Amino acid sequence: MIPAKVAAAVLWRYGEPGGVEPGGFVKALLEAFAHADPMNHRLLAMGFAEYGEAMWLAQNRPGGIEKLRAIVGEAQERGASGAAAR
């Protein structure tokens, strides 16, 4: 499962709506994933599985960006409904 924070960082990397600029380390990590060949992508994902999955979706799956947007949107809806219930 990809957390909304990870999905938002990957969306930012690709300049997509719903993206949120991450900190410096995550920016560098996303760049490493973006430039990695398949073997190095797998190696990076061993330490950063959620980022690896999200980047793989964005780079290789039809509808991957839309899936990441949906993850962020659902988290925002949960946050808004949680705030309204208080």
C-alpha positions as CSV (number, residue, x, y, z in Angstrom):
1,M,0.0,0.0,0.0
2,I,1.3,3.4,-1.0
3,P,0.9,6.1,1.7
4,A,-0.6,9.4,0.5
5,K,2.6,11.2,1.5
6,V,4.6,9.0,-0.9
7,A,2.1,9.3,-3.7
8,A,2.1,13.1,-3.3
9,A,5.9,13.3,-3.5
10,V,5.9,11.2,-6.7
11,L,3.2,13.3,-8.2
12,W,5.3,16.4,-7.4
13,R,8.3,14.7,-9.2
14,Y,6.3,14.5,-12.4
15,G,4.7,18.0,-12.0
16,E,1.2,16.5,-11.6
17,P,-1.8,18.0,-9.7
18,G,-1.9,16.8,-6.1
19,G,1.8,16.7,-5.8
20,V,3.5,18.1,-2.7
21,E,7.2,19.0,-2.7
22,P,9.2,16.6,-0.5
23,G,12.4,17.3,1.5
24,G,15.8,17.1,0.0
25,F,16.5,13.5,0.7
26,V,13.2,12.3,-0.8
27,K,13.9,14.5,-3.9
28,A,17.2,12.9,-4.4
29,L,15.7,9.4,-3.8
30,L,13.0,10.1,-6.4
31,E,15.7,11.2,-8.9
32,A,17.7,8.1,-8.2
33,F,14.6,6.0,-8.9
34,A,13.8,8.0,-12.0
35,H,17.3,7.3,-13.5
36,A,17.7,3.8,-12.3
37,D,17.8,0.8,-14.7
38,P,15.5,-2.1,-13.6
39,M,18.1,-3.8,-11.5
40,N,19.0,-0.7,-9.6
41,H,15.3,0.2,-9.2
42,R,14.8,-3.2,-7.5
43,L,17.8,-2.6,-5.3
44,L,16.6,0.9,-4.2
45,A,13.1,-0.6,-3.6
46,M,14.6,-3.0,-1.2
47,G,15.2,-0.1,1.2
48,F,12.4,2.2,0.1
49,A,9.6,-0.1,-1.0
50,E,6.8,2.4,-0.9
51,Y,8.7,4.9,-3.1
52,G,9.8,2.1,-5.4
53,E,6.2,1.0,-5.9
54,A,4.9,4.5,-6.5
55,M,7.7,5.4,-8.9
56,W,7.1,2.1,-10.8
57,L,3.4,2.9,-11.1
58,A,4.2,6.4,-12.4
59,Q,6.8,5.3,-14.9
60,N,5.5,2.0,-16.1
61,R,1.8,1.4,-15.6
62,P,-1.0,2.8,-17.7
63,G,-3.1,4.8,-15.3
64,G,-0.4,4.8,-12.7
65,I,-0.5,8.6,-12.2
66,E,-4.3,8.5,-11.8
67,K,-3.9,5.8,-9.2
68,L,-1.5,8.0,-7.2
69,R,-3.9,10.9,-7.6
70,A,-6.7,8.7,-6.2
71,I,-4.5,7.8,-3.2
72,V,-3.9,11.4,-2.4
73,G,-7.5,12.4,-3.0
74,E,-8.8,9.6,-0.7
75,A,-6.5,10.8,2.1
76,Q,-7.6,14.4,1.7
77,E,-11.3,13.3,1.8
78,R,-10.6,11.2,5.0
79,G,-8.8,14.2,6.5
80,A,-11.7,16.6,5.6
81,S,-14.3,14.3,6.9
82,G,-12.3,13.6,10.1
83,A,-12.0,17.4,10.7
84,A,-15.7,17.9,10.1
85,A,-16.6,15.2,12.6
86,R,-14.7,17.0,15.4
